[in-house]
Amino acid sequence: MLAATKKILLISASLIALSGSTLVIAGPDERSSLMSEQVQQQVNINSASATEIASTLKGIGLKTAEAIVAFREANGAFTSIESITQVKGVGSKTLKKNSARIVLQ
């Protein structure tokens, strides 16, 4: 009976080790898909519509996105990512959350 218990423990330990290895192997694939998702979620604030801006940027609703478009139409294209903070409703915290999502070209 003791031998059977040892076998069961060894099999259980092997299964736990194997399942742990499977997770480690799947980890990098999961990370790369998350990275590609981030790359896809960018918006050109010099050409995007208010709807596109609102759906891409975190913390920016449709009203603020419309203000971004109105500012762009009144003042010309944004020359730097930081210049978006000149729009009422867009502060430094919002910029920090979205700096990787904003492109100018």
Stockholm file with secondary structure:
# STOCKHOLM 1.0

chainA/1-105         MLAATKKILLISASLIALSGSTLVIAGPDERSSLMSEQVQQQVNINSASATEIASTLKGIGLKTAEAIVAFREANGAFTSIESITQVKGVGSKTLKKNSARIVLQ
#=GR chainA/1-105 SS CHHHHHHHHHHHHHHHHHHHHHHHHHHHHHHHHHHHHHHHSCEETTTCCHHHHHHHSTTCCHHHHHHHHHHHHHHCSCSSGGGGGGSTTCCHHHHHHHTTTEECC
#=GC SS_cons         CHHHHHHHHHHHHHHHHHHHHHHHHHHHHHHHHHHHHHHHSCEETTTCCHHHHHHHSTTCCHHHHHHHHHHHHHHCSCSSGGGGGGSTTCCHHHHHHHTTTEECC
//
